[in-house]
Amino acid sequence: MQPNLKVYNVTSLEFKTKSIFNDDLISQIRTIAGPDEDGDSFFADVYKGHRAFVRVRELDKDIRRFEIEFTYLALGGRRLPKSIPRIEQLIETLASIQEPMVFDCEVSFMFGKSLRPRCIISLPMKYIEAPNMPFDRIQGLHLVKLDDQIKYDIFLEAPAKGILMANILFKYTSRVDESLAGKILVEAEAIANRFVIKEQKDVRKA
């Protein structure tokens, strides 16, 4: 699972879930990546212009409850030693779980000047000036979409002229497989496109 964040204008992708593992699955994971003193196992990957980390964290030893946290960054890094457990090995192990899992996802976008991005709500926001205002500009917003419960949160910011940033939080239900990260990116992009209009299309490379 080596998603290309850059073609989506994404700087970071994080998703995590909690689940109860049976002894066989725990044994498989810890055979690949020996746990530290807290019972956590770590996996990593470095690929073209990206680095990634996964932590399998033991939350409750008695009921064998774990948290799996994936982090992908659009940053290059040095080649990893062969001794470092790879994320691909973890994905192959978790693919044996047939039940879908609910992931808490956080995806950060940065739309640069070359895309000529515009927000559906003008940023920085204009306001009626008054004496002794306790701030100088409104350059960000937190918007929430509800569907009985929170469907997604989006934080929008215009840190500089011609640049827009969006940080999106939502839940995604899926089995763990090689396509998981890509599906989360597609969902995040669909949400971002409701708020950010790009006058110049981005050129995607495989």
C-alpha positions in Angstrom: 0.0 0.0 0.0 2.0 3.0 -1.4 -0.5 5.7 -2.1 0.6 8.7 -4.1 -0.5 11.6 -1.9 0.9 14.3 -4.2 -1.5 13.6 -7.1 -4.3 14.5 -4.7 -2.5 17.6 -3.3 -2.4 15.8 0.0 0.5 16.5 2.5 -0.5 13.9 5.1 -2.9 11.0 5.5 -3.7 9.4 8.8 -6.3 6.7 9.6 -6.7 4.4 12.6 -9.1 1.9 14.1 -9.5 -0.3 17.2 -10.2 -4.0 17.1 -9.9 -7.2 19.2 -7.4 -9.6 17.9 -7.2 -13.4 18.4 -4.0 -15.0 19.7 -3.1 -16.3 16.2 -3.3 -12.9 14.6 -1.3 -11.3 17.5 1.4 -14.0 17.1 1.6 -13.3 13.4 2.0 -9.6 13.8 4.6 -9.9 16.6 6.6 -12.5 14.7 7.0 -9.9 11.9 7.6 -6.9 14.3 8.6 -7.8 17.8 6.7 -5.6 20.4 8.4 -3.0 22.5 8.1 -2.9 26.3 4.6 -1.4 25.9 3.4 -4.2 23.6 3.5 -2.1 20.5 4.7 -3.2 17.1 6.0 -0.8 14.4 6.1 -1.0 10.6 7.5 1.5 8.1 8.0 2.2 4.4 9.8 4.7 2.3 8.9 5.1 -1.4 9.1 7.8 -4.1 8.7 11.1 -2.3 6.9 9.5 0.6 7.4 8.0 4.0 4.9 5.9 6.1 4.6 4.5 9.5 2.2 2.1 11.2 1.9 1.4 14.9 -0.1 -1.5 16.3 -0.7 -0.5 19.9 -2.0 -2.8 22.6 -4.8 -1.0 24.5 -6.0 -3.7 26.8 -4.0 -6.9 27.4 -6.8 -8.8 29.1 -9.3 -8.6 26.2 -6.5 -8.3 23.5 -7.7 -5.0 22.2 -5.4 -3.1 19.8 -5.3 0.1 17.9 -3.8 0.2 14.4 -2.6 3.7 13.3 -1.4 4.5 9.8 0.5 7.6 8.9 1.5 8.6 5.4 3.5 11.8 4.6 4.4 13.4 1.3 8.1 13.7 2.3 11.0 11.8 1.0 13.3 9.8 3.3 16.3 7.5 3.4 16.1 3.9 2.3 15.1 1.7 5.2 17.3 -1.1 6.5 16.0 -4.6 5.5 15.5 -5.4 9.2 12.7 -2.9 9.5 9.3 -4.6 9.3 7.4 -3.3 6.2 3.8 -2.1 6.1 3.1 -4.5 3.2 3.8 -7.4 5.6 1.2 -6.0 8.0 -1.4 -5.5 5.3 -1.0 -9.1 4.2 -1.6 -10.3 7.8 -4.6 -8.0 8.4 -6.2 -9.0 5.1 -7.2 -12.3 6.8 -9.8 -10.3 8.9 -13.1 -10.6 7.0 -15.1 -8.1 8.9 -15.0 -4.4 7.8 -13.4 -2.0 10.3 -14.4 1.6 11.0 -11.4 4.0 10.5 -11.1 7.5 11.9 -9.5 9.4 9.0 -7.7 12.7 8.8 -6.5 14.0 5.5 -4.6 17.3 5.0 -4.6 19.1 1.6 -2.6 22.0 0.3 -3.7 23.7 -2.9 -0.9 25.8 -4.3 -1.0 29.0 -6.4 -0.5 27.0 -9.6 -4.1 25.6 -9.2 -5.6 29.0 -8.6 -7.8 27.6 -5.8 -10.9 29.4 -4.6 -13.0 28.5 -1.5 -16.8 28.5 -1.6 -16.5 30.9 1.4 -14.2 33.8 0.8 -11.0 33.6 2.8 -9.6 35.6 4.5 -13.1 36.7 5.6 -14.1 40.4 5.5 -15.7 41.9 8.6 -16.7 45.2 10.0 -13.7 46.8 11.6 -14.0 48.3 15.0 -11.5 49.9 17.4 -9.4 47.6 19.5 -10.3 44.4 17.6 -8.6 41.4 19.3 -7.5 39.9 16.0 -6.2 41.1 12.6 -7.8 38.7 10.1 -10.1 35.6 9.8 -8.1 33.2 7.7 -9.7 29.9 8.7 -13.0 28.2 9.3 -14.3 25.0 10.9 -17.3 23.6 9.1 -19.3 20.5 10.0 -21.6 18.3 8.0 -24.3 16.5 10.0 -26.3 13.3 9.1 -27.9 12.3 12.4 -24.3 12.5 13.7 -21.2 14.2 12.4 -20.5 13.0 8.8 -17.3 15.0 8.4 -15.4 18.1 9.8 -13.4 20.3 7.5 -11.0 23.0 8.6 -10.2 25.6 5.9 -7.4 28.1 5.9 -5.8 30.6 3.6 -2.3 31.0 5.1 -1.1 33.2 2.2 -2.4 34.8 -0.9 -3.3 32.1 -3.6 -2.9 29.2 -1.2 -5.7 27.2 0.4 -5.4 24.4 3.0 -8.0 21.9 4.0 -7.9 19.4 6.9 -10.7 16.9 6.7 -11.9 14.4 9.4 -14.3 11.6 8.7 -15.0 7.9 9.2 -14.5 5.3 6.6 -15.6 1.6 6.8 -13.6 -1.0 4.9 -11.6 -4.2 5.2 -7.9 -3.8 5.3 -6.3 -4.5 1.9 -3.9 -2.9 -0.6 -6.6 -0.5 -1.8 -7.6 0.9 1.6 -5.4 4.1 1.5 -6.4 4.9 -2.0 -10.1 4.6 -1.2 -9.8 6.9 1.7 -8.0 9.5 -0.5 -10.7 9.4 -3.1 -13.4 9.9 -0.3 -11.4 12.8 1.1 -10.9 14.4 -2.3 -14.7 14.2 -3.0 -15.3 16.2 0.3 -12.6 18.7 -0.5 -14.0 19.3 -4.0 -17.3 20.5 -2.4 -15.4 23.4 -0.8 -12.4 24.2 -3.0 -12.7 25.1 -6.7 -9.5 24.7 -8.7 -9.5 27.0 -11.7 -6.4 25.3 -13.1 -6.6 21.5 -13.3 -3.8 19.6 -11.6 -1.8 17.3 -13.8 -1.8 13.8 -12.3 1.1 11.4 -12.7 1.0 7.7 -12.0 
